[in-house]
């Protein structure tokens, strides 16, 4: 997991989308708070129901569209940190 944060620190994504079960593991890693996405409050934790490939993929894409176009997320898709 620490390698993941190192890669994210190098890439500095504008947005960060996390799967709910993994979010506590990632957000507690050293360096996580140094990410631009975290500093700009652009971290989203998606409900597993929408974040896995399935017949709900279209709903997942709608959640992504909402995040990218409104910089927010409806409660039905997940929460914004």
C-alpha positions as CSV (number, residue, x, y, z in Angstrom):
1,X,0.0,0.0,0.0
2,X,2.8,2.5,0.8
3,X,4.0,2.0,-2.8
4,X,0.6,3.1,-4.0
5,X,0.9,6.4,-2.1
6,X,4.4,6.9,-3.5
7,X,3.0,6.5,-7.0
8,X,0.1,8.9,-6.3
9,X,2.5,11.5,-4.8
10,X,4.5,11.3,-8.1
11,X,1.4,11.5,-10.3
12,X,-0.5,14.0,-8.1
13,X,-4.0,13.2,-9.4
14,X,-6.6,16.0,-9.4
15,X,-9.3,13.6,-8.1
16,X,-9.0,10.5,-6.0
17,X,-11.7,7.8,-6.0
18,X,-11.5,5.2,-3.4
19,X,-13.5,2.0,-2.8
20,X,-15.2,2.1,0.7
21,X,-13.6,-1.0,2.2
22,X,-10.1,0.1,1.2
23,X,-10.4,3.7,2.1
24,X,-9.3,3.5,5.8
25,X,-6.1,1.6,4.8
26,X,-5.2,4.2,2.2
27,X,-6.2,7.4,4.0
28,X,-4.1,6.4,7.1
29,X,-0.9,5.9,5.1
30,X,2.0,8.4,5.5
31,X,2.0,10.9,2.7
32,X,-1.7,10.6,1.9
33,X,-2.4,14.2,3.2
34,X,0.3,15.5,0.9
35,X,-1.7,14.6,-2.2
36,X,-3.1,17.5,-4.2
37,X,-6.5,15.8,-4.4
38,X,-6.6,15.7,-0.6
39,X,-5.4,19.3,-0.2
40,X,-8.1,20.4,-2.7
41,X,-10.8,18.3,-1.0
42,X,-11.3,16.1,-4.1
43,X,-11.3,12.7,-2.5
44,X,-14.4,10.6,-2.9
45,X,-15.2,7.3,-1.2
46,X,-17.5,5.3,-3.4
47,X,-19.9,2.6,-2.2
48,X,-18.7,-0.8,-3.2
49,X,-22.1,-1.4,-4.9
50,X,-21.2,1.2,-7.5
51,X,-17.4,0.8,-7.6
52,X,-17.2,-2.7,-8.9
53,X,-17.6,-3.9,-12.5
54,X,-21.1,-5.3,-12.9
55,X,-24.5,-4.4,-14.3
56,X,-24.1,-1.2,-12.2
57,X,-21.2,0.0,-14.3
58,X,-23.5,2.6,-15.9
59,X,-24.5,4.0,-12.5
60,X,-20.8,4.1,-11.6
61,X,-20.1,6.1,-14.7
62,X,-22.9,8.5,-13.7
63,X,-21.3,8.9,-10.3
64,X,-18.0,9.7,-12.0
65,X,-19.7,12.2,-14.3
66,X,-21.3,13.9,-11.3
67,X,-17.9,14.2,-9.5
68,X,-16.1,15.6,-12.5
69,X,-18.8,18.0,-13.6
70,X,-20.2,19.3,-10.3
71,X,-17.2,18.6,-7.9
72,X,-19.7,16.9,-5.6
73,X,-21.4,13.5,-5.2
74,X,-24.9,12.5,-4.4
75,X,-25.4,10.5,-1.2
76,X,-26.7,7.6,-3.2
77,X,-23.3,7.1,-4.8
78,X,-21.0,7.8,-1.9
79,X,-19.5,10.6,0.2
80,X,-17.0,13.4,-0.3
81,X,-14.3,13.6,2.4
